[in-house]
């Protein structure tokens, strides 16, 4: 059994990761470190854990208990975890970082699991992608390989948990309820991440990215548009997606007019993708859970890859009603 510790363990993504680690047959929950919640039971913050004896530990607890070969999920806020991650690596741990702190560093494997398995398997440090980049890049990467598009447009909508577990989020639902709010229009922090990955795959087409927050607790839907000089061949477009994800247990390509559904992926590590052609434009739609495939789920998928386990190990099946 491999111990998986969680640094910054009081957030939404951390809680989802802990739930899946508890269910994993070859992982065990290690230290759950939280400066703000030290000494309290996990169930006080997340009632779903009332059957559990897990508790939050004080700062420094992980480094004191760390053994070589352990894994740490760094789930703290952006900009706060760099020093902690460096200390974990120095002690021989492997780290999956959920923040943006290491996504632009060459020493970190970029954790878009379906596209970077070899590097992830060998990595000591994995930089988990953001939720918007995950939902956008999964449909984009197979399609930009067909031909360079003239323009790229991403129109994406996220549940409010994408803002993290802060006091402001509690009031955000009341403010957003009945509304769809565009934000980050002067430059969202995920746009450079998306552009960097596209450039690494040979695509430097200008990108228009519009993120929105919608009155959902969790979930994300990305509408992605690729504009060309001439109409792409539908058969090639569909084949590109199927070829890219033939060996990927969490990616479903929908056909026959079916559209991706947030309700179908919430609580899972799944991604649903559909594609169609409108004149000279490819329209691809991708649905993920921003806390699942967009954060904790992809982190656990990456841990499975790092340890040589089946990617789907530890993920429970969905129920019709929960």
C-alpha positions, 0 to 999 in steps of 0.5 A: 500500500502506498501512502498518499498525503494531502497538503492543503487538505480542506478544499473541495478538490482535496476532499474529492481526492480523499474520498477516492483514495479511501476507496482505492485498493492499493492506496491509503490515506496518509496525513491530511495537512491543513493550517486553517483546519488543524485539529478538527475532524474531516467530517466537520468540514465535509459531512460525507465523511461522518463515518470516517475518523480522518482528521486534519493535521497541523502544518509540518505534519506531512514532512515529519511523517514522510517516507521515500516512495510516498505520494503527496497531493499538493492541493493548496491555493495557487502561489502558496505551495512551492516551498512545501512541494520542494521539501516533499521532493527533497525527502524522496516523495513524488508529488502531484500539484493541483495548483498553477505553480509548476505548470510552466516548468520543464522539470514537471510532467504536465498531467494531461493524462491521455496525452502525456502518459510516458512522462507522467509515469517517470515523473517525480513532480506532476503538474495537474492541468487546470479544469478549463484547459482539461475540458478545452484541450481534450477535444482540441488536441486531436483536431488541430492535428488535422490542419492548422485552423485560422481561428480558435474560440473556447466558450466555457462554463464552470460550476462555482466550486471552480473558485475554490473553497473560500467564504466568497464562494458561499455568497457566489451561488446567490449572486450567480443564481439566475445568471450566467456570468462571464469573467476574466475577459481581460486575461484569464490565468488559464489562457496562457496554459492552453496556448502553451500546450497548443504551441507544443503541439505546433498550433499557434493560432490566435485563441479567443477564450471566454470563461463563465461561472454558472449556478451549478455546484460542480461541472464544466462544459466547454464549447470549442470552435475551430475555423478553417478555409474550407469545410473539413471532412466529417469522417476524418474529424470523427476518426481523429477523436476515436483514434486519439482516445481508443485506449482511454477509459475515461473519454467517451466520444458521443455520436448520433446527435448526442450532446455531452452532459454535465449531469452524466459526468459529475462525481466521475473522472469522465469526459464526454466529447461530441463533434460536428461540422458547421460550414467551415467550422468544427464545433466540439463540446466537452463535459467534465466535472471540474472537481473530477477530471478537472482536478482530483480525478485526474490527480488520482489517474496520474497517481495510478500512471505513476505507480503502474496501476490501471488508470481506472483503479479506485474510481467507483461506478456511478449510481442513477440516484445518490 
